[in-house]
Amino acid sequence: MASTIENRRHTPELRSFGAVVRRSREVAGLKQVEVAGLVNVTRAYIGHVELGKTRCRLDFARRLDNALKADGEIVKAWNELIESIKSVKYAAYFVDFPKAESTASLVRVYETHIVNGLFQTEAYAKELIKDPDILNTRMNRQKQVMADPVPKIFVVLEESVLHKQVGTQEVMREQLEYLLELSERPGIRLQVLPTAVYVEDARAAFAIATQSDRSDTAYLVTGTGGVTSADPVELANLHERFGSLQAEALNVRDTRALIRKVIEERWT
């Protein structure tokens, strides 16, 4: 098997492909050991592929697709994920985090100045991003993260973001209405932190992407861009900070009421 396998670092891209394989196997109603017998490998190898610990070659993806009667979905996923690694255009300081975000089971976000990229309307994003390629990457990032199975997403948003004009009044009204729509979706919890509330050490925006195996990756905004980190001490501090922010923020129902009020009073 070593001749048909290319071992790679346990990356989010590989986990994404592995998730497709796992879902296809479950749809087929097969156990890992049964699939292993069909494609003549060990059960452990199938487990490694599903966990993203091993990158299989295209010929093996085809064998899996045939064995699981996936109608080309596994091969398509293999090609798309490989291409996404090559073509995604992000700022250098941000490039690692979307990979973790795209495979996360839980995403936690604290925003201080603008609506988070996952929740931006295209019109709002266009006001912030002038490069068409980067804008397209932003929109594709949304589609990838928000596709089934959608992760749980918890967001704490500074109240000032609701009042800060980006584009026209129409752009802002559409953006805030979209936030309301998103807040009604299962698994998405949006909370606004009132301007009058101060949370110690919460001076910069950050996000945490948590995988199904409980591993975390964080992205922290800095004065010159940002940094992606998996440092355990830093992550522990961010977890504590996010808990404090959630505790001080308005609950989900009151957040919706505030957003509606801002729409009516400022953006209508």
C-alpha positions in Angstrom: 0.0 0.0 0.0 2.9 2.3 0.6 3.4 2.5 -3.2 -0.1 3.9 -3.7 -0.2 6.3 -0.8 1.3 9.7 -0.2 1.6 10.4 3.5 0.9 14.0 4.4 0.6 16.2 7.4 -2.8 15.9 9.1 -4.3 19.0 7.4 -7.9 20.4 7.3 -8.0 19.7 3.5 -7.4 16.0 4.2 -10.0 16.0 7.0 -12.5 17.5 4.5 -11.9 14.7 2.0 -12.0 12.2 4.8 -15.4 13.5 5.9 -16.8 12.9 2.4 -15.5 9.3 2.5 -17.0 8.8 5.9 -20.4 10.1 4.9 -20.4 8.0 1.8 -19.6 4.9 3.8 -22.4 5.6 6.3 -24.9 6.2 3.5 -23.8 2.8 2.0 -24.5 1.3 5.4 -21.0 -0.2 5.7 -18.5 -0.5 8.5 -14.8 0.5 8.0 -13.7 -3.2 8.0 -16.3 -4.0 5.3 -15.0 -1.2 3.0 -11.5 -2.3 3.7 -12.3 -5.8 2.4 -13.9 -4.4 -0.8 -10.9 -2.3 -1.7 -8.2 -4.7 -0.4 -6.7 -2.5 2.4 -6.6 -2.7 6.2 -9.4 -1.2 8.3 -6.8 1.0 9.9 -6.0 2.6 6.5 -9.7 3.4 5.9 -9.8 5.0 9.3 -6.7 7.1 8.5 -8.3 8.3 5.3 -11.5 9.2 7.1 -9.6 11.1 9.8 -7.5 12.9 7.3 -4.2 11.3 8.5 -3.4 10.0 5.0 -3.8 11.4 1.6 -4.7 8.7 -0.9 -4.1 8.9 -4.6 -6.8 9.6 -7.2 -6.8 5.9 -8.2 -7.7 4.9 -4.7 -10.4 7.6 -4.5 -11.9 6.0 -7.6 -11.8 2.5 -6.0 -13.5 3.9 -3.0 -16.1 5.7 -5.1 -16.9 2.4 -7.0 -17.0 0.3 -3.8 -19.4 2.7 -2.0 -21.5 3.4 -5.1 -20.9 7.1 -4.5 -21.7 8.1 -8.1 -18.5 10.1 -8.5 -18.9 12.1 -5.3 -15.7 10.9 -3.7 -13.7 11.5 -6.9 -15.3 14.9 -7.3 -14.5 15.8 -3.6 -10.9 14.6 -4.1 -10.4 16.9 -7.2 -12.2 19.9 -5.7 -10.3 19.8 -2.4 -6.9 19.4 -4.1 -7.8 22.3 -6.4 -9.0 24.5 -3.5 -5.5 24.2 -1.9 -3.9 25.5 -5.1 -6.4 28.3 -6.0 -7.7 29.9 -2.8 -6.4 33.5 -2.5 -6.0 34.8 1.0 -3.8 37.3 2.7 -0.6 35.5 3.7 -1.3 36.0 7.4 -4.8 34.4 7.0 -4.1 31.5 4.7 -4.0 28.8 7.3 -7.2 29.6 9.2 -9.8 29.0 6.4 -8.5 25.5 6.1 -9.3 24.8 9.7 -12.5 26.7 9.5 -13.8 24.7 6.6 -13.6 21.4 8.5 -14.6 22.6 11.9 -17.6 21.3 13.9 -17.7 24.5 16.0 -16.6 28.0 15.1 -16.5 30.8 17.7 -16.0 34.4 16.6 -15.6 37.7 18.3 -15.8 40.8 16.1 -15.0 44.4 17.0 -15.1 46.5 13.9 -17.0 44.8 11.0 -19.4 42.0 10.4 -17.5 38.7 10.3 -16.6 37.4 6.8 -18.8 34.4 7.2 -21.9 36.6 7.7 -21.2 39.3 5.2 -23.6 39.9 2.3 -21.9 40.3 -1.1 -22.8 44.0 -1.2 -21.3 44.6 2.2 -18.2 42.6 1.3 -17.8 44.6 -2.0 -17.4 47.8 0.0 -14.5 46.3 2.0 -12.8 44.2 -0.8 -11.9 45.8 -4.1 -10.0 42.8 -5.5 -12.5 40.7 -7.5 -10.5 37.5 -6.8 -10.3 38.1 -3.1 -14.1 38.9 -3.1 -14.8 35.6 -4.9 -12.7 33.8 -2.3 -14.7 35.4 0.5 -18.0 34.3 -1.0 -16.7 30.8 -1.7 -15.4 30.6 1.8 -18.9 31.3 3.1 -20.4 28.6 0.8 -17.8 26.0 2.0 -18.3 26.6 5.7 -22.1 27.0 5.5 -22.6 23.9 3.4 -24.0 20.7 5.1 -23.1 19.6 7.6 -23.0 23.2 8.9 -20.9 23.7 12.0 -22.2 25.3 15.1 -21.3 29.0 14.9 -21.3 31.2 18.0 -20.7 34.9 17.4 -20.2 37.9 19.7 -20.4 41.1 17.9 -19.6 44.6 19.2 -22.7 46.8 19.1 -20.7 49.5 17.3 -20.6 47.3 14.2 -24.3 47.7 13.8 -24.0 51.5 13.6 -20.8 51.7 11.5 -21.8 52.6 7.9 -20.2 50.4 5.3 -21.6 51.4 1.9 -25.0 52.9 1.5 -28.0 52.7 3.9 -29.4 50.0 1.7 -26.3 47.9 2.0 -26.4 48.3 5.8 -30.1 47.5 6.0 -29.6 44.3 3.9 -26.6 43.3 6.0 -28.5 43.7 9.3 -31.5 41.9 8.0 -29.3 39.1 6.9 -27.8 38.9 10.4 -31.4 38.5 11.7 -32.0 35.7 9.2 -28.8 33.9 10.2 -29.6 34.2 13.9 -32.8 32.1 13.3 -30.9 29.2 11.8 -30.3 26.1 13.9 -26.8 26.0 15.3 -26.1 29.7 14.9 -26.0 31.8 18.0 -25.5 35.6 17.5 -25.0 37.9 20.5 -24.3 41.6 20.6 -22.0 43.0 23.2 -23.4 46.4 24.3 -21.1 49.4 23.9 -21.3 50.2 27.6 -19.8 46.8 28.6 -16.1 46.3 29.0 -14.5 42.9 29.0 -10.9 42.8 30.1 -8.4 41.7 27.5 -11.0 41.7 24.7 -9.3 44.4 22.6 -9.0 42.6 19.3 -11.1 40.3 17.2 -10.4 36.6 17.1 -11.9 33.3 16.0 -11.5 29.7 17.1 -12.2 26.7 14.9 -12.8 23.4 16.7 -12.6 20.1 14.9 -14.6 17.0 15.8 -11.5 15.6 17.6 -11.6 18.7 19.9 -8.4 20.1 18.4 -8.4 23.9 18.0 -7.0 26.6 15.7 -7.3 30.3 16.4 -7.0 33.4 14.3 -6.2 36.6 16.0 -6.4 40.1 14.4 -3.3 42.2 14.9 -2.4 45.8 14.0 -0.7 44.6 10.8 -3.1 41.8 9.8 -3.4 38.7 11.9 -1.9 35.4 13.0 -3.0 31.8 13.0 -2.1 29.8 16.2 -2.5 26.4 17.7 -0.6 27.3 20.9 -2.3 25.6 23.9 -1.7 28.4 26.3 -3.0 31.0 23.8 -6.1 28.9 23.0 -6.8 28.4 26.7 -6.8 32.2 27.2 -9.1 32.7 24.1 -11.5 30.1 25.4 -11.7 31.9 28.7 -12.1 35.3 27.0 -14.9 34.1 24.7 -16.8 32.7 27.7 -16.6 36.1 29.4 -17.8 37.8 26.2 -20.8 35.5 25.9 -21.6 36.1 29.6 -21.6 39.9 29.2 -23.4 40.0 25.8 -27.1 40.3 25.2 -28.9 37.0 24.9 -30.0 35.8 21.5 -33.6 37.2 21.8 -32.5 40.6 23.0 -29.8 40.7 20.3 -32.5 40.3 17.6 -34.6 43.0 19.2 -31.6 45.4 19.2 -30.8 44.7 15.6 -34.4 45.3 14.5 -34.3 48.6 16.5 -31.1 49.7 14.8 -32.5 48.9 11.3 -35.6 51.0 12.0 -33.9 53.9 13.6 -30.6 54.1 11.6 -30.9 52.2 8.3 -34.5 52.8 7.2 
